[in-house]
Amino acid sequence: MKIIHCADVHLGSQMKKLPRDKSDERARELRATFERMIAYAKREGISCILLAGDVFDGDRPFKKDKEFFYGAVRRNPEIAFYYLRGNHDGRESYTEQIDNLYTFGEEWTRYTLGENVALYGIETTAGNCVSLYSSLKPDPNEVNIVMLHGQEGESFGECAVNIPKLKNKGIDYLALGHVHTYRCEKLDARGAWAYSGCLEGRGFDETGEKGFAVYDTVDRTVRFVPFALRTVVEKDVDISGAQNGYDALAAVKAGVAVDTKNLLRLNLTGEIPFIDEALAADVEKYVSGTCYFVSVKDRTKLKIDYSALEDSLSLKGEFVRLALAEDMDGDDRQKIIDLGLKALTGSL
């Protein structure tokens, strides 16, 4: 059988870095992607969906988000949904009692998914975050899937998954939630662990393809299914050759190509010989029509002719001479000189 592994849906996320209209639209698109995933499961004959935490963005979800999620589960009785709460929705009350919705608690819960296939899950707390590893005892003769929510590593905690403590326990697939990017690695000689990532990138720190994972219990393989309606793309554009704002816009035009449906984080890089505090805003306006939404960060450095300024009798020259005489890290000196020259030219 095949099983969908999904996590970190974050229904109700405000997506605050977007304008209100687009934030509301992205919230609707997130709900639509969740429904599309269910339709994918039905189309592919998949009858189990694992939700490895953070279905909601908070412990007290909005009424419309609860109605949406529990309604989607109820409308699809042929699919079994296994919902394990994460650190964001850890106190969501599971108020809806639905025949095809299966939940977990502070002790290991075992469900039979199919012939010879078992699912184990536990919600980590301060009280069980150490003992849960020794109390997990799956049958090595079964295909064993374990679901947890937390940051992988070698530590113990309410939002931590100690990978070494789960090795050689007969686990075939460790389905994790918490990290918003797909990642799959070997657990031990028998099994693998994976983060499915989130369904949709909700901010400019969630770049790249998003979707869910599908685990095959027969051949014991996992594959990522890109499924997001929109992708958050990050691009660096070096504008070192620009002598002014017009040249910078030309460099951006030559260096940027993005799908109109996606979100773009554009980083301006390189060294430029001029100060333009409006550069990022101007580039945003220039690029805005080419994609769904763009955010521009000016990460350029001021190109300084130190030799010329050192010999200058101006206030700027005196400032540069003082900065160069100080014993400090090169990057720190660059930042101080940049800020000082901007202040002296009235750009701050």
N, C-alpha and C positions, 0 to 999 in steps of 0.2 A: 504493500500500500504506500501511497504518497501522502505526505503531511505538509501543510503550510506552517511555517514558523514566521510569525510577525511580532513586532514589538514597537514600543515608543510611538504610538499613534498620536498621542497628545491632543486629543479632542478638547477644544476650548482654548487652545493656545492663542494669545492675542496678536502674535506676529507684529510687535510694536515698531519694528524698524521700517514697516511699510506704511504708506498713507492709509487712512481709515477705509476708503473704498476698496483698495486692493487687499488690505488685511482681512476684511469681511469676505471678499471673493476667495481668497486663499483658504479661509476656514471652510467655506462651502466646497471648495475643490478637494480638501482633505477628506471630508465626509464622502464625497463622490468617489474618491480613490479607494476608500475602505469598501464601499459597495461594489466597485469594479473588481476588487480582490475576491470578494465572495462569489461574484459571477464567474470569475476565472476558476475558482475551486469547483463550482458546479459543472462548468464546461469541461474541465479536465478530470472529472470523476473523483475529486478529492473531498473526503468527508470529515476531515479533522483540521481545525485551525488552532494553533497554539498562539496565545497572546501573552508574551513574556514580559508583561509589566508596562505601566504608564499608558494604558489605554486613554486615560484622561490626563489633563495637564495639572490637575489639583485634586486635593482630598474632597473638596466640595464642588463637584462639576456643575456647570450650568444645566438647568432643567432641560433645555433643548438638546444638549449633548448626551445627557443620560437617556432621554427619550429616543434619540437617534440610535445610539449603540444598542440598547436593550431591544428596541424595535427591530433593528436589523437582525439580531440573533433570533428573535421570535418569528420573524417572517421567513426564516430559512431553517426549518426544523430538520431537514435532511443532513445538516452539517452540525457537528459537535464542536462547540467553542470551549476551549480550556483557558480560563482567564486567571492569571497570577498577578496580583497587584505589585507595583513597583514603588520606588521612593517618592514619586510624584503623587500617585493615587493610593498610597498605602493605607489610608483610613476610609476609602470609599466603602460604603456599607453593604454592597452586594444586595441592595434592597429588592431587586427583581428576582423572583424565583421562576426560572424558565427551565423546562425539561432538558433542553439541549445546551444549557450553560453550566459548565463545571468549574468550581472554584477551589481555592487552596487556603491553608491556614498556617499556623506556626509550628505544626508538626508535618512530617512527610505524609503526603496523600498519594495513593496509587490508583491509577485508572487503567483499565484494559482497553486499548484502542482497537485491537484486532487480534486475530489468532497469533499467539506467541509474541505480541507487542505490548509493552507496558510503559506507562508514563508516570514519572514521579515528579512532584513539585512541592516546594516549601517557600514560604515568605519569610525572609530573614529578619530577625529582631536582635536587640541587644542580648536577649536571653538565650537565643538558640544559635547565634552566629558562629560559635565555636563547636558546639556539640553536634550540629547537623551533619557534619562530615562523617563522624563515626557511627551515627544512627542510620545512615543510608546503606541498605543492604539489598540491592536488586538481585534477582535470580539470574545467574550467568547463562542459563540456558534459553533466556528470552532475549528479544531485541529490546534494549532498555534505552528509553529517552528520558532525560532529566531536564527540568526547566527551572531556571533561577534568574534573578534580576540583580545586577550589580557590576562593579568594575572588576575585571579579571586581574589577577595578580597573585601574590603570595601572602596577603594579609587577611585578617579576620575583621568583620564589621557588618553593620546593618545593610550597607550597600556595597559589599565586597564579595567576590567569588574567588576562593582560594583554589586555583587550578591544580597545584600539586597534590592537594588533599583529595582530589576526585580521580586521580589516576589509579588504574588497575582495580577498579571497582565493578567492572563489567558494563560500563556505560558505552553505548554505541553512538549516541548523539546527545551532546549537551547544548540545549537551546537557551541562549542568553538574551537578555534585554538590558538596556541602559546606554550602550554606546550606539550612536546614531549613524554609523557607517558599517557596511557589511564587512565581515572579517571571518575567516574560517581557518582553523589550524588543527593539527593532530593533538589529541589529548594524550593518547598512549598507543600501544601497538594495536589496540582494538578499535578505539573510537576517535571522534573529532568533536571540537567545540566551535560554536559559531555565534556571532552577533548577526541578526538579520538586518540591522540598521532600521531607520525610520521609513515610513511610507512616502513622505514628502519632505523636502528640505524647507524648514520653516524660517530660517534666517541665513545671513551671509556667512555664518560659521558652519553651515551644513551643506557644503559644496559636494558636487559629484552625483553619480547615479544613486537613486534611492528606490527601495522596493521591499521585497521579502525573499525568504529562502524556502526551498522545497526539499524535504528530506525523503529519500526513497528507502523504505525499510527492507526491501528485497536485496538490492545491490549495495545498500548502506552508503549511498552517496548524497551529497548536498550540492545544490546549485542555486545561484542567485538569480532572481527574476527582476530586472529593472522594470519599474512600474509607475513611477511618478509622472504626473501630468506635466510638471515643469521641473527643470533642473536648475540649481544654483551653480553658475559657472564663475570661476575666478580667473582673471587674466592680469598679467603684468605687462605694461607697455613702457618700454624705455624711451624717454623723450630727450635723451642727452644732447641730441643735435639741435634742439630748439633754442632759438635766440630770443623768442618772445611768445606771447600767448597764441598768436596765429600759427606759428610753427608747431606749437604743441598740439593744437587741434588737428593739424595736417598729419602729424605723427600718429595720433590716435586713430584717425580715419584709416590710415594705412595698416595699422596693427590690430584692429578689432574686427572680428567677424563672429557673430553670435546668432543663434536661432531666435527668431522674434518672439517665441513663446516662453523663453527662459528668462531667469533673473541673472543679472551680471554684477559681480563685484570687480571693479576695475581699479587696479593699483598703478598710479603713475610713479615710475622709478627713474633713476639716473641722476646726473648732475646737470643743473641748468644755471646760466649766469644771470638770472633775473629773479625778482621776487614778485609773485602775483598771488595774493591771498584769495582771489576769486577764481583761481584756475580750476579747482575741483568742481565748483558749482557750474562754471562755464562748460566744462567737459560733460557734466551730467546733462545739461540742457542739450548739448550737441549730440549726445548718444541716445537720449531718452526715447526717441522714436524707433530705434532699431531693435528693442527688446521689451519684454514685459515690464521690467523695472531695473534701474541701474543705480548703483551706489559707487561713488568715486572717492578714493582715498589718495591724497597727495603725499607720496612717500619720497619725493625728490629731495636731493640735497643741493644746497647752494654751491655753485662752482666759484671758488674764490681764488683770485690771483694774489696769493700771499706776498709774493715779492714786491708787487706794485703797492699793496697796502702798507707793507712794512716801511716803505720809503716815503709814504704819504704823510704830510704834515696835518692831515685832517683828524677830526675826532674819531672817525672810523679807523684810521691808521693807528692811532694811539691805542684804541681798544684791541685791535688785532695783535699789536706788539705785546700788550699785557697778557693776553690769552696765550700767546705762543711761549711766553716766558714761564708760565705756570707748569708745574710737574703734574700732569694728569694723563689719563687714557686718551688715545687719539680720537676715538668715537665721541667721548665726552667733550673734548675740546671742539670738535666739529659742531656738535649740538649747541654749545655755548656761543660759538662764533656766529652760527646761523641765527640764533635768537637775538644776539646782540645787534647784529647788522640789520635785522628786521626792525628792531626797536628804534635804532638810529635813523632808519629811513621812513619811520612812521607806518610800518606795515603790520604792527601788532595792535 
